[in-house]
Amino acid sequence: MIKLPKLFLTDIDGVWTDGGMYYDQLGNELKKFNTSDSAGVLMAKSLGIPVGIISGEDTQIVKRRAEKLKIDYLYLGVTNKVEVASALLSSVEINWEDVAYIGDDINDVALLKKVGISGAPSNAPDYIKNLVQIVTNKNGGEGAFREFVETVLDKSEMLQDVLLKYEIKKER
């Protein structure tokens, strides 16, 4: 059993998306999100656990997705994720061991090493997967964030409580 986190943090590109950057003929950038990840946000929030996004990218696309899902903390265009997360933790008065974070690449390494629960999607590079505690079965963009949240909640023995709120019984 693991301790229930007090905060879920996540990267976006490569976790909530497949990491691809799509451009139309007018130069508009597009991203494909898997709606399954929104259930991970709902599950965390049903237990009163806030969710934050820390991304190196700074796009209106991510901002709109975060607003739609009522993400608690949104940091875009971040070059030093540890610095941003440290300031957040200080403001909400929680410790690193109370944070669960999922990331997929080298710009996530420092943060993955600091948090209490770390994760990566299955298509992250091996050197990333080798440093985290949880590797999802799903690739980035295929519901990896939701799977990460479900796994954390299951290992902290809280997934059943969440599922019961939706009148679902977890099968063993």
N, C-alpha and C positions, 0 to 999 in steps of 0.2 A: 504494500500500500504506500502511496505517496501523499504528501500533504497537499490539500486543495489550494491552488494559487489564489492570490488576491487580485491578480491582474493578468490578462492575456495580451501579449504584444505580438505583432506580426509584420512581416515584410509583405509587399504586394506582388511585384513582378517576379514570377517564378514560383510563387506560393498560391496566390489567388488567381493568377493568370499563368498561361503557359510560357511566359517570358517573351513571347513574340511581340513585335511592334508592327502594327499594320498601318499602312498609309493609303488613302485613296488618291485619285488623280488630282485632287485639289490640295493635297498635302495635309489633310486632316488625319490625325492620329486616332487609331481605334484600338481598343483592348477588349478581349472576350473574358468575361467573368463567369464562373460557374455558380449558379444560384444556390447550389447545395451549401456553399460556404456561409450563406446568410443564416442557415440553421445553426451553425457553430456559434455565431454571434448571439442568436436567440437563446441557445442553451446556456452560454456563459451568463448572459444578463438575467436569465430566470433564477440564477443562484446569487444574483447581486454582484457578479464579477464584471468589472468594466473591461472594455476591449479598446486597444490602441493600435494604430497603424504608424509605423515608422518606415518611410520609403526614401530612397535616394532620388527617385523621380518626382517631378513636380508638375502634375497635370490636372486639369479640370475634370478629367474622366474619373480619376481616383477620388477627387474631392466630392464629386456628385455621388459616387457609389457609397462613400463614407456617410454623407448626409442622409441618403436614402435609408441606410441601415442604422442610423443614429449611433455611429461610432463615437465613443466617449472622448478619445484623444486622437488627433490627426496631426502628424508631422511629415511634411513633404519637402523634398529638396535637401534632405539631410546628408551631410558628409560624414559626421561623427555620431553614429547611432548610440554609442555608450554615453556620450555627453548629454544627448537629448533625453535618453532614458533615465540617466542619473538625476537630472533636474526634475523630471516627472516624479520619480520615486520619492525624492525629497519633498516635493509639494504635496503628495498624498500620504506621506509618512509610512511607506512600506520599504522592506528590504529586498535585496536582489533575490534571496531564496524564495520570496513570495511571488515571483514572476515566472510565467511560462511564455516562451518566445519561440516562434518558428521562422526560420530563414533558409535561404537556399544557396548562398554564394559567399565569396570572399569578403564582401562588405558587411556580412553578418557575423563573421567569426568572433570578433571581440565581444559582441553582445551575447552570442550563443554560449561563450565561455563564462559569462558572469551570472547568468540567470539560474534560478533553481531548477527549472524544467526546460530543456531545450529540444527542439525538433527540426526536422527537415523533410521535404517531400522526397518520394522515392527516386525522382530523376535528378536530384541534386548531385553534384560531384562526390565521388567516394570520400575525398578528404573532408568534406563537410559532414557527410553521413557518419563518418568515423568519430566525429567529436560530439555528436548529440545523443541524447538518451532515447528519443523516439524518432523512428523513421516511418513515415506513413507508407501504406501500400499504394496510395494514390499519388500520381504525379501532380506537380504544380498545375493549377488551372482545371483540375479534375475533382475538386473537393478536398484537397489536402488540408486546408485550414479546419474544415469541419471534422475531418477524421482526427486531426491533432487534438482538438477540443474534446471530442468524444473519448479518445484514448486517455487523456489526462483525467477527465471526469470518471471514467471507468476505474482507472488505477487509484483514484482517491475515493472510490466507492460512493460516488455521487451521481453517476449516470442513471441509475435506476430511479432516483428521486426526480430527476429531470424528465425522464420518460413517463413517469406516472402522472406528471402535470399535464401531459398530453394523452393520458389514458392508454399508454403503451406499456406493456410488460416486456422487459428485456429477457430474451431467451438465453439460457446458459449453454 
